[in-house]
Amino acid sequence: MITAPPQLQANGNIYPSRFVMVDPSDNAKCIQATANAKVIGVSQVGTNYPPITDSSITVAGYAAIDGQNVELHTLGQVCHVEAGDVFAAGDYLKSDGDGKAIKIATTGTTLQRYGAQALEAATAAGQKIRCYIMPGSERPAIA
């Protein structure tokens, strides 16, 4: 049985392979996640534009823009997420200010809200790595 990925309407521009959160200001809509947000999943890998073969054309390539539906990878799924920094396979990942994946803090007093576990290491920011989605996970930063 094949099931379609869940979709929510974007309330702003969302890039591909970024953490997504529920928009607290608008029912049943989502936005690209902010820093240490309660993420609900990761946006689709593809863009909302068809493939373009003309190299002279530049397209922003969002997963969805304001008002469009965005497909989400959610609980228990494996997908690609864009790294915001370097981290190791096995690290728990949270959102940075742009919805990119960064390693959670292991010291300090801020509650860490993570949405995935890295299945591969990220050796540079901007790299897309495979991760296992675990939305709604939280833990204290103190190791």
ChimeraX attribute file (.defattr): number of C-alpha atoms within 10 A of each C-alpha:
attribute: neighborCount
match mode: 1-to-1
recipient: residues
	/A:1	2
	/A:2	4
	/A:3	5
	/A:4	7
	/A:5	11
	/A:6	12
	/A:7	17
	/A:8	16
	/A:9	20
	/A:10	24
	/A:11	21
	/A:12	15
	/A:13	18
	/A:14	27
	/A:15	27
	/A:16	25
	/A:17	27
	/A:18	28
	/A:19	37
	/A:20	31
	/A:21	22
	/A:22	22
	/A:23	17
	/A:24	10
	/A:25	9
	/A:26	10
	/A:27	9
	/A:28	13
	/A:29	20
	/A:30	26
	/A:31	27
	/A:32	26
	/A:33	26
	/A:34	18
	/A:35	17
	/A:36	22
	/A:37	22
	/A:38	22
	/A:39	29
	/A:40	23
	/A:41	29
	/A:42	35
	/A:43	30
	/A:44	25
	/A:45	20
	/A:46	16
	/A:47	20
	/A:48	18
	/A:49	12
	/A:50	8
	/A:51	9
	/A:52	10
	/A:53	7
	/A:54	7
	/A:55	6
	/A:56	7
	/A:57	7
	/A:58	8
	/A:59	9
	/A:60	9
	/A:61	17
	/A:62	19
	/A:63	24
	/A:64	25
	/A:65	19
	/A:66	15
	/A:67	13
	/A:68	17
	/A:69	18
	/A:70	30
	/A:71	22
	/A:72	25
	/A:73	25
	/A:74	22
	/A:75	16
	/A:76	13
	/A:77	14
	/A:78	18
	/A:79	22
	/A:80	23
	/A:81	30
	/A:82	25
	/A:83	27
	/A:84	23
	/A:85	16
	/A:86	15
	/A:87	21
	/A:88	14
	/A:89	14
	/A:90	15
	/A:91	17
	/A:92	24
	/A:93	28
	/A:94	30
	/A:95	30
	/A:96	21
	/A:97	14
	/A:98	16
	/A:99	30
	/A:100	28
	/A:101	37
	/A:102	26
	/A:103	23
	/A:104	21
	/A:105	19
	/A:106	14
	/A:107	11
	/A:108	11
	/A:109	10
	/A:110	13
	/A:111	15
	/A:112	25
	/A:113	24
	/A:114	27
	/A:115	29
	/A:116	34
	/A:117	21
	/A:118	25
	/A:119	18
	/A:120	16
	/A:121	18
	/A:122	22
	/A:123	13
	/A:124	13
	/A:125	15
	/A:126	15
	/A:127	17
	/A:128	21
	/A:129	19
	/A:130	18
	/A:131	27
	/A:132	22
	/A:133	27
	/A:134	21
	/A:135	22
	/A:136	15
	/A:137	16
	/A:138	15
	/A:139	14
	/A:140	15
	/A:141	15
	/A:142	12
	/A:143	8
